[in-house]
């Protein structure tokens, strides 16, 4: 076993995280659920979502029987909604094609929707004791600093080098604790900003610390223009009800309920032709902004009162809901915020 692995395992026994709700089990369903939720999301944010999911869907068969709308409603607010779609797809695949039994190999796990190489290795380690390397964002940072790896970890050549390094450090035994140690170190000590190097078990051997380059490694993503997408939301109110549309999947917020959007043109004409509503302008609401990985969304909500609604205003994929009920719909965070504001104004 390398000194790197020994140091991490010893540190995790004393200083690592031990009380997380998914740690006291080898149930592959619960391990898989937690690892998918933890993709690009911090532990503190995941815990309440995980606990609600397990309460509603205690096993993979229960999740497979659930509706997409139910899954998205429970996921709402956790972000990266493609994970929720893939979670549901994978549950149905395991329940139908594997009689509820998860693959017990890293290769089999990686073939499930939404489970990549690193996530499969983590599930394999925690559920089945499989010896395989993980390489999420935190682990990339730990390895880049500890071994002085130059370059942006998202570049193919740098990532390939980090994968080789991650595999070289794998211990022959204690894979579960070692894997947890890597996760814990990156999340609690070797953080992007203000790392706590003095408490790190790798401090004596860390290249970045020796060379005074902790702030430089790993290299930042090359700067690129951060585009903004502008949309107009049509917020239609009719006797305390609001009109929502299901977003197409795949796509941004696919499967979630949101306000109808329109591009160029006259909103009143759009409402009449596309939504089957005669409307009157009530108010232009304050714009909302929401950041995504590759762009920023700026939504301009326009509030309309409905004078007359044709029967086609409600059809598959479109629904009138009382404001109080709309708040609990499977909707993205910016939509939920606006619905809450509207509900408080009408109370």
C-alpha positions as CSV (number, residue, x, y, z in Angstrom):
1,X,0.0,0.0,0.0
2,X,1.4,3.4,-0.9
3,X,2.2,6.0,1.7
4,X,-0.5,8.2,0.0
5,X,-3.2,5.6,0.6
6,X,-2.0,4.8,4.1
7,X,-2.1,8.4,5.2
8,X,-5.6,8.9,3.9
9,X,-7.0,5.7,5.4
10,X,-5.5,6.6,8.8
11,X,-6.8,10.1,8.6
12,X,-10.3,9.0,7.6
13,X,-10.6,6.7,10.6
14,X,-10.3,9.6,13.0
15,X,-11.2,12.8,11.1
16,X,-13.4,11.7,8.2
17,X,-17.2,11.9,7.9
18,X,-18.9,8.9,9.5
19,X,-22.5,9.9,10.2
20,X,-24.0,10.5,6.7
21,X,-27.3,8.7,6.2
22,X,-26.1,6.5,3.4
23,X,-23.0,5.3,5.1
24,X,-24.4,2.6,7.4
25,X,-25.5,0.4,4.5
26,X,-24.2,-1.8,1.7
27,X,-27.6,-1.7,0.0
28,X,-26.7,-0.9,-3.6
29,X,-30.0,1.0,-4.2
30,X,-29.2,3.5,-1.4
31,X,-25.6,3.7,-2.3
32,X,-26.5,4.3,-6.0
33,X,-29.2,6.9,-5.0
34,X,-26.7,8.9,-2.8
35,X,-23.9,8.8,-5.4
36,X,-26.1,10.1,-8.2
37,X,-27.4,12.9,-6.0
38,X,-23.9,13.8,-4.9
39,X,-22.8,14.4,-8.5
40,X,-21.9,18.1,-8.7
41,X,-23.8,18.7,-5.4
42,X,-22.6,19.2,-1.9
43,X,-23.4,16.8,0.9
44,X,-25.3,19.3,3.0
45,X,-27.7,20.0,0.1
46,X,-28.2,16.3,-0.7
47,X,-29.1,15.0,2.8
48,X,-32.7,16.2,3.0
49,X,-33.4,15.1,-0.6
50,X,-32.0,11.7,0.0
51,X,-34.1,11.2,3.1
52,X,-37.3,12.3,1.3
53,X,-36.5,9.9,-1.6
54,X,-35.8,7.0,0.7
55,X,-39.0,7.6,2.6
56,X,-41.1,7.7,-0.5
57,X,-39.2,5.2,-2.6
58,X,-37.6,2.7,-0.1
59,X,-36.3,0.4,-2.8
60,X,-35.6,0.3,-6.6
61,X,-38.9,-1.3,-7.4
62,X,-40.8,1.5,-5.6
63,X,-38.8,4.1,-7.6
64,X,-39.5,2.2,-10.8
65,X,-43.3,2.3,-10.1
66,X,-43.3,6.0,-9.3
67,X,-44.3,8.5,-12.0
68,X,-41.9,10.8,-13.6
69,X,-43.8,13.8,-12.2
70,X,-43.5,12.4,-8.7
71,X,-39.7,11.9,-9.1
72,X,-39.2,15.4,-10.5
73,X,-41.3,16.9,-7.7
74,X,-39.1,15.3,-5.1
75,X,-36.0,16.3,-7.0
76,X,-37.1,19.9,-7.6
77,X,-34.5,22.3,-6.3
78,X,-31.5,19.9,-6.4
79,X,-30.6,21.0,-9.9
80,X,-29.1,19.2,-12.9
81,X,-32.4,17.6,-13.7
82,X,-31.0,15.1,-16.3
83,X,-29.9,13.2,-13.2
84,X,-33.5,12.7,-12.1
85,X,-34.6,11.5,-15.5
86,X,-31.6,9.1,-15.7
87,X,-32.3,7.9,-12.1
88,X,-35.9,7.0,-13.0
89,X,-34.8,5.3,-16.3
90,X,-32.1,3.3,-14.4
91,X,-34.6,2.2,-11.7
92,X,-37.0,0.9,-14.3
93,X,-34.2,-0.9,-16.1
94,X,-33.0,-2.6,-13.0
95,X,-36.5,-3.5,-11.8
96,X,-37.7,-4.8,-15.2
97,X,-34.6,-6.4,-16.8
98,X,-32.7,-7.4,-13.6
99,X,-35.5,-8.3,-11.3
100,X,-34.5,-5.5,-8.9
101,X,-30.9,-6.6,-8.6
102,X,-28.1,-4.0,-9.3
103,X,-25.1,-5.1,-11.3
104,X,-22.2,-6.0,-8.9
105,X,-19.4,-5.0,-11.3
106,X,-18.1,-1.6,-12.0
107,X,-18.5,-2.2,-15.7
108,X,-22.2,-3.2,-15.2
109,X,-22.9,-0.2,-13.0
110,X,-21.3,2.2,-15.5
111,X,-23.7,1.0,-18.1
112,X,-26.7,2.3,-16.1
113,X,-28.2,5.6,-17.3
114,X,-26.5,8.5,-15.5
115,X,-23.8,6.4,-14.0
116,X,-20.3,7.3,-15.4
117,X,-16.9,5.8,-14.6
118,X,-16.3,7.6,-11.3
119,X,-19.8,7.1,-9.9
120,X,-19.7,3.4,-10.8
121,X,-16.4,3.0,-9.0
122,X,-17.8,4.7,-5.9
123,X,-21.0,2.5,-5.9
124,X,-18.9,-0.6,-6.6
125,X,-16.6,0.3,-3.6
126,X,-19.3,1.1,-1.1
127,X,-21.9,-1.6,-2.1
128,X,-19.6,-4.5,-3.2
129,X,-16.1,-3.7,-2.1
130,X,-14.9,-3.4,-5.7
131,X,-11.4,-2.0,-6.2
132,X,-11.7,0.8,-8.7
133,X,-10.6,4.5,-8.9
134,X,-12.9,7.5,-8.5
135,X,-12.1,10.8,-10.1
136,X,-14.7,13.5,-9.3
137,X,-13.9,17.2,-9.1
138,X,-12.7,17.0,-5.5
139,X,-10.4,14.1,-6.2
140,X,-9.0,15.8,-9.2
141,X,-8.1,18.8,-7.0
142,X,-6.5,16.5,-4.3
143,X,-4.3,14.7,-6.9
144,X,-3.4,17.8,-8.8
145,X,-2.1,19.5,-5.6
146,X,-0.5,16.4,-4.0
147,X,1.4,15.4,-7.1
148,X,1.9,18.8,-8.7
149,X,-0.1,18.1,-11.9
150,X,-0.2,21.1,-14.2
151,X,-3.0,22.1,-16.5
152,X,-6.8,22.2,-16.4
153,X,-8.2,18.8,-15.2
154,X,-11.1,19.0,-17.7
155,X,-8.6,18.8,-20.6
156,X,-8.5,15.3,-22.1
157,X,-4.8,14.7,-21.7
158,X,-4.7,16.1,-18.1
159,X,-7.8,14.0,-17.1
160,X,-6.2,10.9,-18.6
161,X,-3.0,11.5,-16.5
162,X,-5.1,12.0,-13.4
163,X,-7.0,8.7,-14.0
164,X,-3.7,6.9,-14.3
165,X,-2.5,8.5,-11.1
166,X,-5.8,7.6,-9.3
167,X,-5.5,4.0,-10.3
168,X,-1.8,3.8,-9.3
169,X,-2.7,4.9,-5.7
170,X,-5.4,2.3,-5.1
171,X,-4.8,0.2,-2.0
172,X,-5.1,-3.6,-2.1
173,X,-7.4,-3.6,0.9
174,X,-9.6,-1.0,2.6
175,X,-11.0,0.3,-0.6
176,X,-14.2,1.6,1.0
177,X,-12.4,3.7,3.6
178,X,-9.8,4.9,1.1
179,X,-12.6,6.0,-1.3
180,X,-14.4,7.8,1.5
181,X,-11.1,9.4,2.6
182,X,-10.5,10.9,-0.9
183,X,-14.1,12.3,-0.9
184,X,-13.8,13.7,2.6
185,X,-10.4,15.3,2.1
186,X,-11.5,17.1,-1.0
187,X,-14.7,18.3,0.6
188,X,-13.5,19.3,4.0
189,X,-9.7,20.2,3.9
190,X,-8.4,20.4,0.3
191,X,-11.1,22.8,-0.8
192,X,-10.9,25.1,-3.8
193,X,-10.8,28.3,-1.6
194,X,-9.1,28.6,1.8
195,X,-7.8,25.0,2.0
196,X,-6.8,23.9,5.5
197,X,-3.3,22.6,4.6
198,X,-2.0,22.5,8.2
199,X,-4.6,19.8,9.1
200,X,-4.1,17.8,5.9
201,X,-2.6,14.2,6.2
202,X,-0.8,14.8,2.9
203,X,0.8,18.1,3.9
204,X,4.4,16.8,4.2
205,X,4.3,15.2,0.7
206,X,2.1,17.7,-1.1
207,X,4.0,19.2,-4.1
208,X,1.7,22.3,-4.3
209,X,2.3,23.1,-0.6
210,X,6.0,22.6,-0.8
211,X,6.2,24.9,-3.8
212,X,3.8,27.5,-2.5
213,X,1.4,26.8,-5.4
214,X,-1.8,25.6,-3.6
215,X,-3.8,28.6,-5.1
216,X,-2.5,27.8,-8.6
217,X,-3.3,24.1,-8.7
218,X,-5.3,22.7,-10.2
219,X,-5.4,25.2,-13.1
220,X,-8.7,27.0,-13.6
221,X,-10.9,26.4,-16.6
222,X,-9.8,28.6,-19.5
223,X,-12.0,31.7,-19.7
224,X,-14.7,31.6,-22.3
225,X,-17.6,34.0,-23.0
226,X,-20.5,33.3,-20.7
227,X,-23.6,33.9,-22.8
228,X,-26.9,35.1,-21.6
229,X,-30.2,33.7,-22.8
230,X,-33.2,36.0,-22.6
231,X,-36.8,34.6,-22.4
232,X,-40.2,36.0,-21.8
233,X,-42.5,34.2,-19.4
234,X,-46.2,34.6,-19.8
235,X,-47.8,34.5,-16.3
236,X,-51.5,34.0,-16.9
237,X,-53.9,34.3,-13.9
238,X,-57.5,33.3,-14.1
239,X,-59.6,33.5,-10.8
240,X,-56.6,32.5,-8.6
241,X,-55.3,29.9,-11.1
242,X,-52.1,30.0,-13.1
243,X,-51.3,28.3,-16.4
244,X,-48.2,26.0,-16.5
245,X,-46.6,24.0,-19.3
246,X,-44.5,20.9,-19.1
247,X,-41.1,21.5,-20.5
248,X,-40.1,19.1,-23.4
249,X,-37.6,16.4,-22.6
250,X,-34.7,16.2,-23.3
251,X,-33.9,19.9,-22.9
252,X,-33.6,22.6,-20.2
253,X,-35.7,21.6,-17.2
254,X,-37.2,18.8,-19.3
255,X,-40.3,17.3,-17.7
256,X,-40.7,20.1,-15.2
257,X,-43.6,22.6,-15.1
258,X,-42.9,26.2,-16.0
259,X,-44.6,29.3,-17.4
260,X,-45.3,29.4,-21.2
261,X,-42.4,31.1,-23.0
262,X,-42.5,33.1,-26.2
263,X,-40.0,34.7,-28.5
264,X,-40.4,37.7,-30.6
265,X,-44.0,39.0,-31.3
266,X,-46.9,40.4,-29.5
267,X,-47.7,38.6,-26.2
268,X,-51.5,39.2,-26.5
269,X,-51.5,37.7,-30.0
270,X,-49.4,34.8,-28.9
271,X,-51.7,34.1,-26.0
272,X,-54.7,34.1,-28.3
273,X,-53.2,32.0,-31.0
274,X,-51.0,29.6,-29.1
275,X,-52.7,29.4,-25.7
276,X,-56.3,30.1,-26.5
277,X,-56.7,33.0,-24.1
278,X,-57.9,36.5,-24.4
279,X,-55.8,38.5,-21.9
280,X,-55.2,42.0,-20.4
281,X,-51.9,43.2,-19.2
282,X,-51.6,43.6,-15.4
283,X,-47.9,44.1,-14.7
284,X,-44.4,43.6,-16.0
285,X,-42.7,41.8,-13.1
286,X,-39.1,42.1,-12.0
287,X,-36.8,39.9,-14.2
288,X,-35.3,36.8,-12.7
289,X,-31.8,35.4,-13.3
290,X,-30.5,31.9,-12.9
291,X,-27.1,30.5,-13.7
292,X,-26.3,27.3,-15.5
293,X,-23.0,25.6,-16.3
294,X,-22.6,27.2,-19.7
295,X,-25.0,30.2,-19.8
296,X,-27.1,32.5,-17.7
297,X,-30.9,32.7,-18.1
298,X,-32.7,36.0,-17.7
299,X,-36.4,35.6,-17.6
300,X,-38.8,38.6,-18.0
301,X,-42.2,37.6,-16.5
302,X,-45.3,39.5,-17.7
303,X,-48.4,39.1,-15.6
304,X,-51.7,38.9,-17.5
305,X,-55.3,38.5,-16.4
306,X,-57.4,36.2,-18.5
307,X,-60.6,37.6,-19.9
308,X,-61.6,34.4,-21.7
309,X,-60.0,31.0,-22.0
310,X,-60.9,28.6,-24.8
311,X,-61.1,24.8,-24.0
312,X,-57.8,24.2,-25.8
313,X,-56.0,26.4,-23.2
314,X,-55.8,23.2,-21.2
315,X,-54.5,20.2,-23.1
316,X,-51.8,17.5,-22.6
317,X,-48.7,19.2,-21.4
318,X,-50.6,22.3,-20.2
319,X,-52.5,22.7,-16.9
320,X,-54.4,25.4,-14.9
321,X,-53.5,25.1,-11.2
322,X,-54.6,27.0,-8.1
323,X,-51.6,29.1,-7.0
324,X,-51.4,27.1,-3.7
325,X,-51.2,23.8,-5.6
326,X,-48.8,25.2,-8.2
327,X,-46.2,25.9,-5.5
328,X,-46.0,22.1,-4.9
329,X,-45.7,21.2,-8.6
330,X,-42.5,19.7,-10.0
331,X,-41.1,23.1,-11.1
332,X,-37.6,24.5,-11.3
333,X,-36.4,26.8,-8.6
334,X,-36.9,30.2,-10.4
335,X,-40.5,29.2,-11.3
336,X,-41.2,28.1,-7.7
337,X,-39.9,31.5,-6.4
338,X,-42.2,33.4,-8.7
339,X,-45.1,31.2,-7.8
340,X,-44.5,31.8,-4.1
341,X,-44.4,35.6,-4.7
342,X,-47.7,35.5,-6.6
343,X,-49.3,33.3,-3.9
344,X,-48.2,35.7,-1.1
345,X,-49.6,38.7,-3.0
346,X,-53.0,37.0,-3.5
347,X,-53.2,35.8,0.1
